[in-house]
């Protein structure tokens, strides 16, 4: 009934095309459970949803959550698909909370509940949940071994009979018409619907007679976990969530790690899995890539100018362009994702390009006999027009990426915003500070020694 109601509510949301219902299957854990269900929702083609912002994937997800909040008989979650197919069951991050001191399922659920409560009060993460539940209704079969022995029933036969009737047992294979079929033994569903059916199952004793299980087995209602997953040998419970808008996945991971250090009791720890594990394992690869890019540009410029100080006048403008780029990303409420980092790498070359135009021309003017101050000032004045023209052309060229629409627009907007705002900073800061950096670098290069005259002195006539 709950699954049917979920399907009905999902189809009422604009933008939803179809909803496929699976009963007894947990979509988040990919396991079978009698008290779980999964509904896979497919959206209408993007071309039909592009004109209405309320039919974006994020808006539809929020609308589904609002619809499902009216259901009181079950906990209904809306989980997006994983960004990389095959790695994880859903988007966001997954933390495995481990019980390393064998405190039991109840203590594990209490630790996970404390993490969920703390996450609900913390900014930077959202929709942190766990499907680990220690209060699942269960039936406990208590076998009176003494009475079973008196009746001549082997306890091993009792367990194997329960396995065959309630679960299933593989028998053999047989061939028919060129095909192989598997034989599996199991009681029909109508004979295993309630506890009375279990007690009616008969087991053969040592004398060859059949004895009902009700003669020496009692059934009682208990509660416990429907499953106890293990992660790296320890009993564990998954804790899923995602980064809040404006926060990156790395920031969300740092928030969860700090939260775990403050919240988890002694004897409990955590490990990461799925994409979060891959991201942590990759480490600060973006930082190394950026540093390597700066070093490569510096070496190329050092070879071009045959100097170790002049390239500094060009490289020093890069941090300012990054400040402008990061400011633009923050103003638009975006996170620092992989495409934003690609934009940062691109800015290294773009910032160096504009600075080279000034530094190279200033060096030529200084070699022709002008003072370094006059050379820098004249170079900035003469190269301002080409710098403005090329920079403005590039800024207008990436403007469509900043306001991109359509499928995958978020990716284009991330790259476009980083480069667009960074190029504005490159243009403004480059024209102002590149001449200053040139003068400072030339002063350091000639510090402690007299500057050689550019031309030989004019010989005076002999008296």
N, C-alpha and C positions, 0 to 999 in steps of 0.2 A: 504494500500500500504506500509506503514511504517513497519507494523508487518511482512508482507511478505518479505520485504527486510531484516529485522532482522533475520528471519529464514534462508534466503539464505546465509547471511554472517556467521551466526553461524555454519552452516553445512560445511563451507569451512575451519574451524579451525581444525587442526589435534587433534584427541582425542575426538571430539564431536560425539556422536552416533545418537541422535535424538533431535528434537526441536518441542515442542508442543505449538501451538499458541492460545491465547485467546484474543479476541477483546472486548473492553468495560469493561475490568477488570484490576484493578491495583494490581499487585502482591505484592508490598511493603506495601500497606495499606489495602489490602483485601477488597476493596470496588469497587462498580461499578461506572464507569465514562465514559462519551461519548467520551472523548478525551484521553483515556488511553488504554493501552494494556499490555499484559504479555506474555512472552515466557519462558517456562520451558525447560531448556537444560539438557539432560542426557548425561553422559560421557560413554565412552567405558569401558569394564571391566578393572580393575586395572592391571591384568596380561598382557593385551595388551599394556598398557601405561607405565609399570614399567621400560622398557629399555630406554625410551627416556625422559630425564629431561624436555624437552619442552612440554611434555604432562601431567605434574603434574597439580593438580587442580589450584594452584596459577598461574602457567604459562599460563594455558588455560584462566583463568580470565583476565590476562593482554592482551592476544591476542584478546579476545573478545572486550575489551575496545578499543584497537587499531583499530579493524575492524569497530566498531560502531561509532567511531569519525568522519567518513566520512558522516554520516547521518545528514543533516542539518534541516530536517523537524520536528525533535522531540528530546527530551532529553532522551537518552538511557543509563540506568544504569545496571551494572552487580552486583547483590546482592547475596552473598552466603547464603545457608540455615542456620537456627539457630543451634548452637551447641547442644542445648537441645530441642528436639522436643516438641512443645506445648508452649514454652516460647519465645514469639516474632515471628516476621515474617522473620527476617534475622539475620545474624551474626553481631558481633560488638556490639556497644552500641546505646542506644536511649535516647535522652534528649528531654523532653517536655517543650518548651518555652511557658510560660503562660502570657496572657494579663490580669492582675489583676485589672486594672483601666478602663476596657472597652474602650480602645483607638481605637478599630476597626480593621478590617482585614488588612487595608493598613498599619497601624503602626506595626501590628504583622509581616507582611511580611518584612517590612523594618528592624525590629529587627532580624529576622531570617537571612536575607541577610547579615547583618553586622556580624553575627556570622560565616556564611559560608565564607565570605571574610577574616575574621581574621584567621579562621582555615586553609585556603589555604596558609597562610604565616607562619604557626606555625609548627615546627617539633614535631613529636610524635604522630600526628593523620593524617589520610589520608581519602580521599573520603568522606568528610563530606558533606551531602546534605539534602535537605528537599523537599518533594513533595507538600508542601503547596503553593498554587498559587492563587493570588488575581486578576488575569487578565484572568480568564476563560470566553469565550464568553457566554452570557446568553440573554434570551428574557425576557423583563419586560412587563407584562400586566397591564395596567392602567385602572381600572374600574371607569367609570364616574357614581358615585352612584346616582347623581341627575337625570341623564337621565335614568338610570335603574329604578328608582322609578317612573318616568313619564311613562315608558313602562310597569309598573306593574310587574317587575322582582325582585324577592328577591335575594339579594346579596349572601345569604347562598346557594341558589340553583345554582348560578353561580360557586361558589367554588367547590361544590360537583360534578357538571357536569364536570368541568375541571379535578378533581381528577379521575373520572371514565374513561373519554375518554383518557387522556394523561398518567395517572398513571395506576391504576387498583383499582378495588373494589371487595371485597369478597361478594358473594351473598348468597350461601348456599351450602349444600352437598346433594348428592342423591346417592342412592344405586342401583347398577346394577350388576346382576349375582354374588351376594355375595360380591361385592367390593364397597367401598365408594369413590366417586369422588367429587372433589371440583369445584364449579362454580365460575369463576372470570370474571368480565365484564371489557372490555377494547376495545378501538377503534382499528381497524386493522391498521397495520403500514402504509399502503398507504394513510390513511386518517389523519395522524398526522405527515407528513413529513416536512412541512414548515409553516410559520406563517399564510399564507392564509387559510390553513386547520383549524387552531385554530379559526380564525375569522368566519369560516363557521359553527362552532358548534352552534346548536340551543338550547335555554333554554325556558322552558314553563313558561308563565307569569300567573298572577292571573286570567285572563279570559280564560285560557286553550289554548291560541294560543302559537305557538313557535316563538321565536325572535332570530335572529342570534346575536352572540356575537359582530360582527363587528358594530352593531348599537350603542353600548355604551362602547366598549372596544378598546383601541389602543395598538399596539405592538411596542416596541422600542428595539434597540440593546444596551446592557450594558455589562459591565465586572464586575466580582466579583469572590469570591471563590466558587469552585465547592462543597466544603464541609468545614465546620468549626468544627473540632473535639473539644471536651471538655475533660479536664483532671482535676479531682477533682474540678468540678463545673466551672472552668475557661476556656474561649476560649484558645485553645493551638494549637501549630504547632510542629510536630515531627521533630527532628534533628538527623539524623542517621549518623554513621561513624564507623571507626574501628581504632585500634592502628596501628601505623607504624611498619615496621619490626624492631625488637630489643627493642620494648617497650611493656610493659605488659598492660593488660586491666585496671589495677588500675592506672598506670601512665597516660593513656589516659583520664581516668575519672578526675584525678586531673588537667590535662591540660585544659580540657573543663570547669571545675568549675572555674578555675582562669580566663579563657577567658570570661566566662559569667559575672563574677564580674567586669571585665574591660569594657565590650562591651555593655551589655544590658542597655537600658535607664531606667530612673525611671518609676515605674509602671509595670515593667516586671520582672518576676522571672522564675525559672525553677524547674523541678523535674525529677527524673530518673524513668525509668520503665524497664520492661523485665529483662534480666540477670544483667544489671548494677545495678538495684535496689536491686536484691538479693545479689549481691556482696557487695554493701555498707552496706546492712543490716547485713550481716555476720560479718562485721567489721574486726578487726585484729585477727581473729581466729587462723591464722597460727602462729602469734607471741605468743599467749597464749599457743598453742600446743607445740611450741618449748621450751618455758620457762618451761612448765609442764614436758616435756621430760627430760630437764636438771635437774630439781629438783628431778624427780623420780630416775634418775641415781645417783645423789648425795646421796640420802637417802639410796639407796641399797648399795653403796660403804661405806657409813658411818657405816652401820650395819656390813658389811663384815670386815672392818679394825678396827672397834670399836674406831673410831677417827673421829673428825670433820675437821681436817687439812689435813690428807693424801688424802681424796677425792678431795681436791682442786688441788693437784698436777696432778690429772687425768682430772678434768673438765676444767682446764685452757688451755688445748690443743685444746678444741673444737672451740673457736673463730678463732684460726689459720687455722683449717681445713675448716671453713666456708669461710675465706678469699680466700683460694685456690680454693674452689668450685665456689664461685661467680666469681673469675677471669676467670675460665674456661668457665663459662656460657657467660660472657661478650665477651671473645675472639671469641666465635662461633656466636656472634650476636643473642643470644636467649633472651627470656624474662623470668621473674620470674613467672612461672605458677604454677599450683597446683602440678604437678609432680616434678618440681624442688624443691618445698618446701618439698615434701615427701623425696626427696633425702637428704635434709638438716637434716631431722629427723633421717634418717638412719645413717648419719655420726656421730651423737652423740654416738651411740653404737659402731660404728667402731673405732672412735677415743679413746673411753674409753677402748676398748679391748686391743689396743696396749699399752696404757699407764699403764694398770693394770699389764702387763707382767714385766715392769720395776719396778714399785713402789712396787709390792708385793715381788719381789726378793730382792730389795734394803732394804726393811724393815727386811727381814729375815737375811740379811748380817749384818745389824746394830745391831740386837738383838744378833748376835753371837759374837759381840765385836768389829766390825770394826767401824771406824769413818764414819760419815754421808757422807762426801765427797768421801771417798774411796768406801763406799757401793754403792753410786749412780753411780760412774764411772764404777765399776766392774759389776753392774747390767746391765747397758747399753751395755757394751762390750759383756757380756755373752748372753743377750737376743736379740742382734742385728740380728743374723741369723734367729731365728724363726719369728721375726717380719718381716724381709724382705721376707721370704718365704711365709708367710700367706698373707701379703699385696700384693706381686707380683701376687700370685695366684688369689686374689680377683680382682685386677686391670685387669688382662688378662681375667677374667671371665666376667666382665662388658664391655669389649672393643667392643663386637658385638653390644651392645646397643648404643654405641657412634656413630658408623657408620651404624646404622640400615637402611634398605631399605624396601620398600613394603608398604602395606596399614597400616596406623597408625604409620609410622616411626617417625614422629615428636614427638609423645608421648614417644616412647622408647628413642629417642635421648635426650629429655629433662631430663629424669631420669638418663640415662647413663652418660651424660656429667657432671651432678652435682656430682654423686658418683665417677666417674672416676677421675676427677680433685681434688675432695676433698680427696680421698684416697692417691693421690700423696702427697698432703700437709700433711696429717696425718703421712705418713711414714717418710718424711723428717723432719718436725718440731717435730714429736714425739721423734725421736732418739736424737735430739739436745736439745730440751727444757724440755722434761719430767724430766731428771736428775736435771736440774736447778730448776724446780718447786719443785721437791722433797726436795732438800736441803733447799730452802727457806721456805717451809711449815714446815719442821722439825725444822728449826731455830726459826720460830715464835712459834711453840708449846713448845719449851724449853726456850723461851726468859724470862729472869728474874729469872731463877732457874738453879741450877747446874744439869748437866746431871748425872744421876745415873750410876755408873759403872755396866757393864753387869755381872761381876763375883765378887764373894766375894774375898777380898784381902787374899793373902796367909799368914797364921799365922807365926810369927817369933818365933823361939825357945827361951825359957826363959833362961836368964843368971843366 
